[in-house]
Amino acid sequence: MIVSKAFEGKTYAVLGLARSGLATVDTLVASGARVVAWDSREEARALVADKAELGDPLEIDLAGFDGIVVSPGVPLNRHPISMRARLAGVPIIGDIELFALARPTLPPHKVVGITGTNGKSTTTALIHHIVEQAGYPTVMGGNIGLPILSQPPLEPNLHGVGVYVLELSSYQIDLTHSLDCDVAVLLNITPDHLDRYDGFAGYVASKARLFAMQSVGQTAVVATEDEPSRDIAHSLRKIRGDDVVDVASSDIGISEQLGWPSLQGPHNAQNAAVAIAVAKALGIDEATIANALASYAALPHRMQAVRTHNGVLYVNDSKATNAASTAPALAAWPTIDGKPRIHWILGGVAKSDNLDECAPHFGNIAHAYTIGEAGHMFADLLRPHMAVDDSEMLSAAVRRAARIARPGDIVLLSPACASFDQFRDFEARGDAFVAAVSALE
């Protein structure tokens, strides 16, 4: 884990004891801080009872505390801890801010921070893969993998620095004030999480703060394929000039992309363009970048090729929890000789009552199979455009698609919805899809 003298002798409250909360307690205690921890679940409190004091920050006296560390899942716009902290004059922070505060005490390193509405995990994993292939000590963390504080500090090798690659949600950015990224990345911005912000403008402002925390001379990489991202890049360039690098999916040649098996589709062209720009900013040579793009393997649940059965490719894109993140998957397999090839499984807990972002790619869909809470609504919406099977259950959708699909077709789980009606999370939904596909005979 990361241990730092930056926390020695200080006092922190930790609210929420899931993975990042437990890692936070371990880091702070090992660093010599006083820690008061709380979780509504008794079993979670028991995990830290021998390390930290137990106390609810909503009830204890917060005078003298150096910070309240909360999970990114805590809705600061409506949780009572926000007012309590404000009255006590104590900052609310997250584990990313603790990492930022610890940085001066860590061995020489650089930090790449990646944010955006869609594509963060793939781009983070891709950048990490390129950096690793270039021979740098590197880990990825933040909104992906293990909590960053639970990972050992990077020890420099012949390259002289390690590279931390962090996926950052808007919630995590909201909880840090000191994260000065050597390279900060914005992929895209489309409406999401609006229940946590003062409208779309508030969400955009949260993303933009990643750049506001950077020092002079650091690199900003922005994919300028949506209006909010273009506006941010334009504002940055007026202040920072050549330190701002614009990229777009059109930077990637079609024949070039065909050599990257796990990076197909226009959305992955954008992800690759961003990763290439970041790698160049880190000083990685073009040959290493090219080899790494070709050898990259897709993350589970993100355009993951599961199996080819009877000539049909089955793809798990369960991470696509809104229409904007599903749209690129629908664009990845265009028609051949005018024949649509995609058998689209979608549904769950809808984030909107439309699929407008997906509509330009409806011509690529041979058949749709709707599931979950939004299934009936989406079935009615799609019937004027394509054949639809209101399957209700994921396993039934897979079986029905398998009966209808023909060699050369693609059965695609890309739900455009959250999973919480039928599954614990998008990973569980993707695992269920993989299991259903594996069971086909």
KAVENHU-V790286 format. One record per run of one state. SS is the DSSP state (H for helix, E for strand, - for the rest). FROM is the first residue (numbers start at 0). LEN is the number of residues. If there is no record, write none. Layout:
BEGIN
SS_FROM_LEN / SS_FROM_LEN
END
This chain:
BEGIN
-_0_4 / H_4_3 / -_7_3 / E_10_5 / -_15_3 / H_18_12 / -_30_3 / E_33_5 / -_38_3 / H_41_5 / -_46_6 / E_52_2 / -_54_12 / E_66_4 / -_70_9 / H_79_9 / -_88_3 / E_91_2 / -_93_1 / H_94_11 / -_105_3 / E_108_7 / -_115_4 / H_119_14 / -_133_4 / E_137_5 / -_142_5 / H_147_3 / -_150_11 / E_161_6 / -_167_2 / H_169_5 / -_174_8 / E_182_4 / -_186_7 / H_193_3 / -_196_2 / H_198_14 / -_212_6 / E_218_5 / -_223_3 / H_226_17 / E_243_4 / -_247_1 / H_248_3 / -_251_2 / H_253_4 / -_257_8 / H_265_16 / -_281_4 / H_285_10 / -_295_8 / E_303_6 / -_309_2 / E_311_5 / -_316_6 / H_322_9 / -_331_4 / E_335_1 / -_336_2 / E_338_1 / -_339_2 / E_341_6 / -_347_1 / E_348_2 / -_350_5 / H_355_4 / -_359_2 / H_361_3 / E_364_7 / -_371_3 / H_374_8 / -_382_4 / E_386_6 / -_392_1 / H_393_11 / -_404_5 / E_409_4 / -_413_3 / E_416_2 / -_418_7 / H_425_13 / -_438_3
END
